[in-house]
Amino acid sequence: MPRPDFFQERCKGCELCTVACPKKLIVMSSSFNGKGYTFATCRDESECVGCALCGKACPDAVIEIYK
């Protein structure tokens, strides 16, 4: 099964990945990273289809998809 992996400390909270996900699985955390930004996370990894659109939309290479 595909699984998104997030480098939370790199995330600056731009939310481009949340718009790119066709299944709307990427959401912003209610927690903050070390830089003070809310970071992207997946609300249900089991629903991820591995399209990698979220990773392609991210300008900071925060997301990797493992298949």
N, C-alpha and C positions, 0 to 999 in steps of 0.2 A: 504494500500500500504506500502511496506517496505521502510524504510528511514534510511540512514546511518547518524550517529551522530559522530562528530569529537571533541576530546579534544585537541584543537589546541596547547595549551601550553605544552602538553606532546610530541608533534611530533618533531622528530629530523631530518626529511627530508630524511630518508633512501630510500624512494620510492619503498619499497617492495610491498606495497599495490597497487601501480599503475600497477605493473607487474601481480599481482594476479587477478585483476578484469577482468573477461571474456568479459565484454562489454566495457572495457577501459573508464569507467566513472570517475575513480579516477585520479585526476591531482594534480600537485603541484601549490599552490597559488603563486601569484606574490608578496604577502605581506610576512612579517616576524613575527614570534611570539616573545615573550619576551626574548627567549634565542638566537634570531638571526637566526633561521632556517626558511626556507620556509616550509609551512605545507601542509598536504594533505587536499583536499576538493573534493566534488563531483560536476562534471560539469552539471549534470542533474538528480536530485533525482527522478524524475518521471519515469526514465528508469531503476532504480535499481530493480533487481529481488529478492533481499534479500538472496543471496547465502552465504553471510558472509565470502567469501574467503579473502577479504581485511582485515577483522578483525582478521582472523586466521593467516594471514601472518605478522601482525604487532607485533614486539617484545616488544612494549611499551604500548600495550592495548589502543591505541589512538582511535580506531573505534569501535562503537557499532551499531548493526543493530536493529532497532525497526520495528516490524511487526504488 
